[in-house]
Amino acid sequence: DFATPRAILTGHDYEITCATICAELGLVISGSKEGPCLIHSMNGDLLRTLEGPETLAGPEGCLRPKLIQASREGHCVIYYENGLFCVFSVNGRLQATMETDDKIK
């Protein structure tokens, strides 16, 4: 027997750099090298686009997501390459931001 994918998620134009699954809410959240983070349903439907504040993006004008974590309460924390943390609701609303100079892994 061959395994087949449950769903194929589309929407990113560049390579995926981070992803997380929130099984409690049935969501997959992924971030790509040169673009926004996307929220998909487990069935593959694109639900939302999470875009960080452009004013904090730096000289390149693009936030590059490095780490993503979602909670069962419906919050998504994204750490970007430039030291910026953003908290989003699963509805796509930016709730808080914080900058740090620390190296996060």
C-alpha positions in Angstrom: 0.0 0.0 0.0 1.1 3.5 -0.8 0.4 6.4 1.6 -1.5 9.3 0.0 -1.6 12.8 1.3 -4.7 13.9 3.2 -4.5 17.3 1.6 -2.2 19.4 -0.5 -1.7 22.9 0.9 -1.1 25.7 -1.7 -0.5 29.4 -1.5 3.1 30.0 -0.9 5.3 31.4 -3.7 8.6 30.4 -2.0 10.0 27.6 0.1 8.4 26.8 3.4 10.7 27.7 6.4 8.4 26.8 9.3 5.1 25.2 10.0 2.9 24.0 12.9 -0.2 22.0 13.3 -3.0 22.8 15.8 -5.0 19.6 15.9 -7.4 20.9 18.4 -8.6 23.6 16.0 -7.9 21.7 12.8 -5.4 24.2 11.5 -2.0 24.1 9.7 0.0 27.3 9.9 3.0 27.7 7.6 5.5 30.4 6.8 7.6 30.8 3.6 11.0 32.4 2.9 9.8 35.6 1.3 6.2 35.8 2.1 3.4 35.9 4.7 2.3 33.1 6.9 -0.8 31.2 5.8 -3.5 29.4 7.8 -5.0 26.3 6.2 -7.7 23.9 7.4 -6.6 20.3 7.7 -8.6 19.7 4.5 -6.4 22.0 2.6 -8.6 25.1 2.4 -6.7 28.4 2.6 -8.4 30.4 5.5 -6.2 33.4 6.3 -3.0 35.2 5.6 -1.0 36.5 8.5 1.1 39.6 7.6 3.3 41.3 10.1 3.5 45.0 10.5 5.4 46.4 7.5 6.8 49.3 9.5 8.9 46.9 11.5 10.0 44.8 8.5 13.3 46.6 8.1 15.2 47.7 5.0 14.2 44.7 3.0 10.5 45.3 3.5 9.9 41.6 4.1 9.4 39.7 7.3 10.9 36.2 7.1 9.2 33.8 9.5 11.6 31.5 11.4 9.4 29.8 14.0 5.7 29.4 14.4 3.7 28.0 17.4 -0.1 27.9 17.7 -2.1 27.4 20.9 -5.4 25.6 21.4 -6.9 28.9 22.5 -6.6 30.3 19.0 -3.4 32.3 19.3 -0.4 32.1 16.9 3.1 33.3 17.8 5.5 33.9 15.0 9.2 34.7 15.4 10.7 36.5 12.4 14.4 36.4 11.3 14.9 40.1 12.3 14.1 39.5 16.0 10.4 40.4 15.9 7.7 38.4 17.7 4.1 38.8 16.6 1.0 37.3 18.2 -2.0 36.8 15.9 -5.5 35.5 16.5 -6.6 32.7 14.2 -8.9 35.2 12.6 -5.7 36.9 11.2 -5.7 39.9 13.5 -2.3 41.2 14.8 -2.6 41.4 18.6 0.9 42.2 19.8 4.5 42.7 18.7 7.8 42.6 20.5 11.4 43.1 19.3 14.4 41.3 20.8 18.1 41.2 20.1 18.5 37.7 21.6 19.1 34.7 19.4 16.0 32.5 19.5 16.2 28.8 18.5 
